[in-house]
Amino acid sequence: MEATLRELSMIHGPSGFEEDVTRYIANRLKGKVDTMEIDGIGNLIVRKKGHKEGPKIVITAHMDEVGFIVKKIEDSGLLRFEKLGGNDDRILLAQRVQINTRKGFRSGVIGTISAHMRRFDDQQKVRDYQKLYIDVGVRSKQEAMELGIRVGDSMSWYPHFDHLSDNRLVGKAFDDRAGCTVLIHALEEFHSDDFAGEIVGGFTVQEEVGLRGARVISHQYDADVALALDTTAVSDTPEEVMDQSLALGSGVGIKVLDFSLISNKKVREQLIHIAEEQQIPY
């Protein structure tokens, strides 16, 4: 499973630009599901039928990651950008990005002033991302365009995948390539005689900009139960806003509510029952 997560996380796929992720998953599941299709918005939908009639369960995981898009190329060759998803302005400075151009991938760095110049600046100031820029190592707009860079090109965080310890990983796009990994392995390991009914796997697009792919799927399929596999934030670090109620490594999170929904009580209780019955931490 770690190998799958590594391969998926290294793929460039910000919101609206998920095609390479779709291609990887489709190739991986070819011959292992009963049907496969891509809908009008770009969701990859696969179906696997059990050995007899039963409930229809939709399980989704989103393919997109937070990223950026080229908004303008300045005469100096610096790039202005828009955000795709919820990138925090406080962590943008000096970060590396990967730009998907018509001539292949290019590297860039989100610019900031030198530490030597901080005394001339407001050191508490967090600049709005619209005032920031990306340096791709050129001196003019023409040079940037000769690299293949155009307005509308997508950008992601620069790919990396590392072990922090034996059971802790760090990388880009774990939200939600981790969920995609789980769903891929579940579909590969389920055999038709293991279950009744039908499993619909939805690998969705544009989650980071408003759950757009999942909303389309919710209108396409009359499911008995729908589950979303995704990452969640924990609160086990020492900042004063953290309450220590959720911890990395303490088990799967079974959602009660968030800003977009209140989870179905019966589904939540069934998930808790299964976790306790199978001795799965949650």
NUMAR-608856 format. One record per residue: residue in one letter; x, y, z of N, C-alpha, C in turn. Coordinates in steps of 0.001 Angstrom, whole numbers, plus 500000, padded with zeros to 6 digits. Last residue first. Layout:
N
aXYZXYZXYZ ...
This chain:
282
y489851503591516370489122504663515694489055505869516585 p491351500394515764491343501684516493490587502740515685 i489581497462515464490250498507514678490213499800515476 q488272495082516230489391495623517025490260496585516200 q485992494346515021487230493907514366488490494437515081 e484153495570516710484074494128516487485385493579515913 e484868498241516456485018497578517744485004496065517597 a484285498665513717485632498939514246485854498206515579 i481554498039513635482512497226512879483925497411513429 h480548500113515287480331498705515631481347497802514925 i481274502362513790481842502171515128481714500710515553 l479643501929511552481092501980511395481805501777512733 q477130502122512772477535500864512164479048500818511957 e477107504798513559477082503754514595477483502398514037 r477124506026511015478219506257511963478268505154513022 v474676505156510020475913504780509330477098504933510277 k472962506377511851472977504921511727474250504431511041 k473490509155511491473720508510512780473827506999512645 n475239510751508969474085509918509283474371509087510540 s476911513820509808476927512436509356475673511691509801 i476231516873508515476146516111509766475994514660509360 l478358518912506384477336517906506649477351517478508099 s480205520978506155479346520692505010478254519670505290 f481856521295508313481141522490507849480115522175506771 d481064518162509961482001519205509566481185520361509000 l480598515402512248480111516518511442481288517362510999 v481740512846512673480454513197513269479817514346512482 k483715510347511055483258511740511156481883511858511789 i486158508547512306484766508361511884484063509692512123 g489507508017511517488525508968512015487145508647511451 v491505505256512570490712505916511541489734506890512199 g494181505856514985493139505093514313492389505919513292 s496246507302515989495303506735516958494152505986516310 g497899508605514225498271507260514644497313506602515612 l497307511801515448497893511014514368498336509658514903 a494316512460517233495763512271517226496200511417516049 l492006514639518725492301513782517581493817513685517441 s492018516201521008490914515243520839491150514270519681 q493703518302521681494171516931521909493068515875521748 d493104520888520966492446520355522168492778518895522457 m494819523842519911494632522398519797494078521825521101 v495444526468520286494113526188519731493827524689519642 e498087526547521172497024526787522156495631526493521619 e500107523800519960499523525134519812498310525307520727 p501199521165520168501108522015521371500533523414521186 t499070518594518601500281519383518698500107520494519751 d496790517191517995497679516632519019499020517361519116 s494589517202516268494758518308517231495692517897518360 v494254516703512681494380516251514067494674517444514963 a492045516670509844493046517343510668493067516750512076 t491801513973507472491215514929508402492323515536509236 t491187512536504205492020512857505348491269513800506279 d488629510186503176489405511419503051490292511574504279 l486044508582501682487348508325502291488210509564502087 a482622508527502206483721509301501634484995508983502403 l479830506542501359480946506785502260482011507584501521 a476381505968501245477532506609500600478588506905501656 v473810503604500663474768504185501609475890504817500797 d472195503320498465471628503032499785472505503641500883 a472130505674495749472827504757496643472032504518497911 d471631506413492835470672506285493927471208505250494904 y473755508590491154473556507246491672472632507268492883 q473876511261490382473890510227489349473471508862489871 h474084512963492483472864513067491672472772511961490628 s476565512346493500475413512197494394474091512285493644 i478262513075491413478011511652491669476768511462492534 v478226515880491765477707515281490536477365513817490761 r479453516110494250478068516577494086477442515985492823 a482009515209493685481151514401494545479694514819494430 g482999517358492127482830516026491552481885515165492358 r482965519521494018482181519566492782481952518183492185 l483859520492496470483209519164496415482467518948495101 g485325522939496203483891522942496471483170521625496294 v487960522629495586487342523903495209485818523845495334 e488737520095496227489365521190496957488776522559496612 e487456518439494412486987518479495799487487519721496510 q487947517937491677487619519290492138487013519341493541 v486744514545491217487554515710490854487082516947491613 t486871511140492535486235512395492160487235513516491912 f486124508000492050487344508790492213487029510172491658 g483904505870493371483959507157492701485244507895493030 g482688502679493049483834503462493479483910504749492686 v480050500906494139480391501926493151481547502741493716 i479153497640494655480037498707495124480321499637493951 e476155495889495231477059496525494284477880497607494974 g475124492725496495474834494083496075475872494620495117 a477220490938498799475996491034498012475774492494497642 f480606489619498818479572490563499219478362490448498299 d482434487783497926482637488320499271481465489163499748 d482177487091495323481549486187496292481746486640497731 s483676489046494031482215489102493955481535488195494973 h486279490327496122485814489414495086484297489353495149 f488463492944496944487101492417497013486833491484495837 e490976493895496156490919492741497056489518492148497193 e490550496092494529491379494993494039491191493732494869 l489048497720496200488440497211494960489244496051494388 a490988498258498179489724497590498525489081496978497287 h492945499594496707493260498285497289491986497534497682 i491492501947496004492082501070494982492317499675495546 l490929502999498555489838502553497690490349501643496581 v493502503637499506492651502693500244491560502130499339 t494283505509497543495049504281497769494203503232498460 c492434507561497937492450506839496655493181505505496802 g493272508413500474491952507811500306491853507028499017 a495785509402499707495700508342500714494350507636500612 r495185511443498047495713510244497402495762509089498404 d493943513882498613493424512669499195493921511429498440 d496287514281500856494878514670500781494536514847499296 f498803513875499937498197512783500711496693513011500847 a500119515892498494498881515321497936498344514111498700 k503527515221499431502478516096498913501262515262498524 g504630513796502593504670513985501152503585514946500725 v505690511505505045505397512896504699505527513038503188 l504879508946507440505276509375506106504944510844505924 r505651506751509988505181508092509676505754508514508327 n506797504415510916505359504414510614504795505815510398 d509519504892511208509089503632510608507622503649510206 s509628508371510268509976507268511162509469506005510497 l509398509844508004509826510545509206510268509548510263 h510124509149504687509796508565505980510284509491507085 d508802511008501848509851510620502793509257509918504005 f508478512519498859507894511425499635508992510883500546 h507507515209496706508467514562497598507744513495498389 p506971517658494146506778516288494665507902515848495596 y506041520957494984507067520113494369506989518710494972 w502561521664494630503766521648495440504769520691494807 s501595522517491229501422521813492495502638522076493365 m499894524292488669501065524111489521500673523330490770 s498868524736485230498639524324486614499958524134487345 d498486527539483070499215526322483443498984526018484920 g497321529996482672496433528845482738497136527545483062 v499812531403480647498706531660481567497748530468481509 r502639529230480153501541530042479652500555530322480788 i505878528067479429504941528537480449503916529465479823 g507914527266477802506624526615477627505564527085478595 l510198528664477792510203527446478612508897526664478469 e509353530860476422510206529913475701510376528612476478 m508077532212478437507252531579477418508066530590476587 a510329533163479800509377532269480475508533531526479452 e511444534838477863512189533660478310511261532665479003 q509404536787477722509740535982476546510487534718476946 k509533537965480216508332537224479841508623536306478670 s512817537546481694511816538242480880510616537338480625 r514638536069483085514696537515483254513643538267482455 v514206533053485105514368533780483843514318535282484113 g513521531393487264514909531502486832515139532196485507 v511014531476488201511377530270487439512761530408486809 d509359532571490997510581532758490219510919531447489526 i506225533889491634507014532663491496508164532936490550 y504847536099494136505260535766492774506075534481492802 l502315537970495959503495537123495838503747536774494384 k499952539205496167501121540076496112502418539283495947 q498166537195496465498079537959495228499235538953495073 y498521536264499056499143535524497956499129536299496637 d499313538856501350498306538152500579498970537482499375 r501824538540503813501371539103502554500333538221501889 v501831539163507066501622538023506171501040538578504880 k504030540877509245503086540940508130503041539628507367 q505899541122511138504679540408511512503699540280510348 q507877542712510119508184541306510314506976540479510729 d507862544959507711507033544623508862507153543117509085 d511312545710506778509949545248506497509185545096507809 f513906546073507314513233547155506596511754546850506349 r514727543752508418514659544919509306514014546120508634 r514893541954506294513724541914507176513597543162508040 m517029541661504647516188542839504418515013542919505387 h518229539300505213519013540501505485518170541775505363 a516487537446504199516485537653505649517253538911506031 s515026538678501155516127538093501904515974538361503396 i511561538155500335512746539000500483513798538277501316 t510394535551498139510312536322499372511578537160499480 g508594533514495729509597534484496156509318535114497504 i508403530148495157507608531302495555508544532292496247 v510077528710492462510133529008493890509281530236494159 g509780525949490128509739527356490497509796527498492002 s510365523704487385510396524038488811510332525546488996 r508308522161484925509337523120485292509245523391486794 f507400519480482776507389520072484108508585521012484301 g506612520267479292506955519399480418506980520156481736 k505800522146477556507083521518477280507547520622478423 r503521523193478566503388522462477304504687521790476899 t503874522570482135503860523405480938503689522538479694 n503236522567485331502994521657484209502828522498482946 i505483523267487890504590523845486884504469522873485726 q505890522924491301506089522266490013505039522789489045 v507585524833493858506399524379493149506814523714491844 r508901525470497115509100525024495738507785524545495138 q508637528421499146508309527028498864508527526712497389 a508951531052499904510163530272499629509886528789499359 l505782531307501448507070531927501144508195530910500993 l503450529991502320503805530010500898505251530426500639 i502267529947504773503323528964504522503814528975503080 r500263531842504966501361531912505935502509530967505616 d498246531235503173499207532274502801500424532296503720 d497414527951502572497533528948503626498616529956503249 n495192526705500127496569526931500546496633528107501513 g492597525365499308492869526113500528494316526181500954 g492237525735495693492037525110496994492626525937498119 l494411527143493856493420526105493615493244525350494921 k495216530618493633495215529368494392494114528434493890 e497040532244491003495830532066491800495918530722492510 f500013534252490453499250533007490489497967533150491291 r502678535542488430501615535752489406500686534549489337 l506097535041487825504723534566487611503830535007488758 l508663536935486188508056536400487408506586536067487145 g509477538234483925509504536779483903508969536140485158 s509120540922483784510366540461484396510539538948484331 d506564541179482918507626541479481957508986541002482462 e504749538359484330505222539737484344506317539933483292 i502104536456483533503559536446483419504009537902483327 k499365535362485529499995536396484712501499536157484670 k498461532975486632497499534044486344498070535084485380 v498778529565486883499451530780486425498400531803486009 i497533528094489847497417528244488402498085529567488005 f497981525549492390497955526928491916497773526927490399 g496601523328494840497669523766493953497490525211493573 v495447520339496408495547521795496370496720522190495488 e494406517616494274495183518162495374495122519684495305 d492007515084493280492707516362493163493463516719494426 m490582512766493775491879512659493111492676513943493150 h488734511623496604488989512636495577490433512581495081 a486613508838496865487864509465497306488237510466496224 t483639507034497816484370508027497025485690508415497687 i481347504531497368482522504918498151483357505858497298 v478069503462497555478989504341496840480111504734497789 i476326500504497459477166501351498300478106502157497420 k473286499013497281474278499703496466475026500684497370 p472332495786498635472408497254498648473479497788497714 g471589493052496342471775493637497666471892495143497571 e471854489928494594471270491253494768471463491747496201 k475113488275494578473653488301494513473164489718494769 h477808488697494470477315487407493968475797487323493932 g478358492161493409478504491005494261477842489770493677 k480090494238491088478860493612491557479169492353492362 k481524497341490816481833495940491070480606495298491714 r482504500133488901481445499366489569481867497913489682 v483850503452488857483974502020488599482912501289489407 i484458506564487538483473505771488268483614504314487863 l486113509520487731486296508136487303485397507267488171 n484943512747486802485011511684487796485262510341487124 g484536514694484864485856514087484967486007513046486048 i482112515655484174482970516573484929484373516015485109 g480926513497482783481152514768482120482068515718482857 d482725510460483788481540511274483531481929512645482994 i484136507541482697484460508892483139483273509775482793 e483934504102483800483546505221482942484052506530483531 m483769500620483992484566501803484263484142502894483294 t482738497478485479482600498579484511483448499755484954 d483946495566487181483013495156486128482833496227485062 v487502495427487852486147495888488145485257495518486973 k489830494570486842489569494209488235488218494702488720 g490358495521484326490202494082484476489884493638485884 k491991498312485642491539497657484416491511496147484601 l493103499614487763491883498834488020491346498130486777 r495353500915486674495522500023487821494310499098488003 n494275502543484729495181501457484340495340500436485450 a492817504267486423492122503472485411492995502298484962 i494886505470487899493903504625488586493173503726487594 y496291506868485846496966505883486707495951504920487322 r494292508561484830494931507574483955495611506469484788 t493756510204487033492705509355486457493313508225485642 v496190511501487198495760510637488304494691509671487815 d496127512937484841497185511942485030496857510989486181 e493860514675485207493884513646484162494939512562484390 e493201516788486882493400515470487489493684514359486487 f492779519567487079493863519035486238494225517618486704 g490959520405488899490705520755487513491728520202486544 s493336520591491449491919520654491099491733521153489674 p496465518961490461495651519937491190494193519927490706 g498421516695489971496977516663489755496201517645490600 h501206514784489357500726516163489328499227516153489039 i502215512125491476501548512568490250501055514002490412 m503127511320493908504092511980493036503458512526491762 s501041509952495040501367511273495580502335512037494686 l501038507501493650499937508450493489500330509851493933 e503420506318494545503204506565493115502124507608492894 r502936506195497340504090506921496803503858507287495333 l500683504567497448500597505950497923501744506777497371 t501824502183496490500732502832495757500612504299496147 a503678501646498511504156501870497139503090502571496305 e501998501213500692502889502371500696503383502686499288 m500831498792500000500000500000500000500864501255500000 
